Amino acid sequence: MNPPALPAGPFFDDATHLMARLQRHPQLHEQVAALLDEVENRAGALNTGDEAEDAIVERMRQFGRCALTQWAEQRHSAVQPARTAGLRQVGKKTLLANDLWSHRVDRTALAERHAHAANVLRRHPG
């Protein structure tokens, strides 16, 4: 027996569009299918309204976690700048830079700061 034909019109267009979007997000597609299984009581384990409520609420929580994870991954990839070859990531500052920065607020004369920096370098080479 052939399945019933889907009606033409806006509902069919929306359903096609929804399926295309879900195929781009397989984890969400699985969550929607699992939610429908709960609604249709495919496992046959939901005999009371309380059982159905507990199962569907838990399924919705899982769906929400999955959706937020997907959103965060997309957002992270959208805001992460692409790495350019030849550029290196800035690392931790050297001991000299930290020492110079810490003396910035005391208004020490530049020559005095340079002498202090030279002493720091002599004490901590490399």
C-alpha positions in Angstrom: 0.0 0.0 0.0 1.3 3.4 -0.9 1.7 6.1 1.8 -0.8 8.9 1.5 0.3 11.8 -0.7 1.3 15.0 1.0 -0.8 17.9 0.1 0.7 20.6 -2.1 0.9 24.1 -0.8 2.5 26.0 2.0 2.5 23.1 4.5 4.4 20.9 2.1 6.9 23.7 1.3 7.4 24.2 5.1 7.9 20.5 5.7 10.4 20.2 2.9 12.3 23.3 4.2 12.2 21.9 7.8 13.6 18.5 6.7 16.4 20.2 4.8 17.3 22.3 7.9 17.2 19.2 10.1 19.5 17.3 7.8 22.1 20.0 8.3 21.9 19.3 12.0 21.9 15.5 12.5 21.9 15.7 16.3 18.8 17.9 16.4 17.2 15.6 13.8 17.8 12.7 16.2 16.4 14.6 19.1 13.2 15.5 17.2 12.7 11.9 16.2 13.2 10.8 19.8 10.7 13.3 21.0 8.1 12.1 18.4 8.8 8.5 19.7 7.9 9.7 23.2 4.7 11.5 22.0 3.7 8.4 20.0 4.6 6.1 22.9 6.6 3.8 20.6 8.2 2.0 23.5 4.9 1.4 25.1 6.2 2.4 28.5 4.1 5.5 29.1 0.9 4.4 30.7 -0.1 7.4 32.8 -0.1 11.1 32.3 2.7 11.5 34.9 4.9 9.0 33.1 4.3 10.8 29.8 5.0 14.2 31.4 8.3 13.0 33.0 9.5 11.4 29.8 8.6 14.3 27.5 10.0 17.0 29.9 13.3 15.0 30.1 13.4 14.7 26.3 12.8 18.4 26.0 15.7 19.1 28.4 18.0 16.9 26.2 16.7 18.7 23.1 17.5 22.1 24.7 21.0 21.0 25.7 21.6 19.7 22.2 20.2 22.9 20.6 22.3 25.2 22.8 25.5 23.2 22.1 24.8 23.5 18.4 24.2 27.2 18.7 27.4 27.7 20.7 29.5 25.7 18.2 28.2 27.8 15.3 28.7 31.0 17.3 32.2 30.1 18.2 33.2 29.3 14.6 31.6 32.6 13.5 33.5 34.8 15.9 36.8 32.9 15.8 39.2 34.7 13.4 40.7 32.6 10.7 44.4 31.8 11.4 46.7 33.4 8.9 49.8 31.5 7.9 53.0 33.1 9.2 51.4 34.7 12.2 52.0 33.3 15.6 49.8 33.6 18.6 51.0 36.0 21.2 52.3 34.1 24.2 53.1 35.0 27.7 55.1 38.1 28.3 58.8 37.8 29.2 60.1 38.5 32.7 61.5 41.8 31.5 58.2 43.0 30.1 56.4 42.1 33.3 59.0 43.9 35.4 58.8 47.1 33.3 55.1 47.1 33.4 55.0 46.8 37.2 57.2 49.9 37.5 55.1 52.0 35.2 53.0 53.7 37.8 55.9 54.9 40.0 57.0 57.5 37.4 60.6 56.3 37.6 62.9 58.0 35.2 63.3 56.1 31.9 67.1 55.7 32.3 66.6 54.3 35.8 64.0 51.8 34.6 66.3 50.7 31.8 69.1 50.1 34.4 66.7 48.1 36.5 65.6 46.1 33.5 69.3 45.3 32.7 69.7 44.1 36.3 66.7 41.8 36.0 68.1 40.4 32.7 71.4 39.7 34.3 69.7 37.8 37.2 67.4 35.8 35.0 69.0 35.1 31.6 66.9 33.7 28.8 
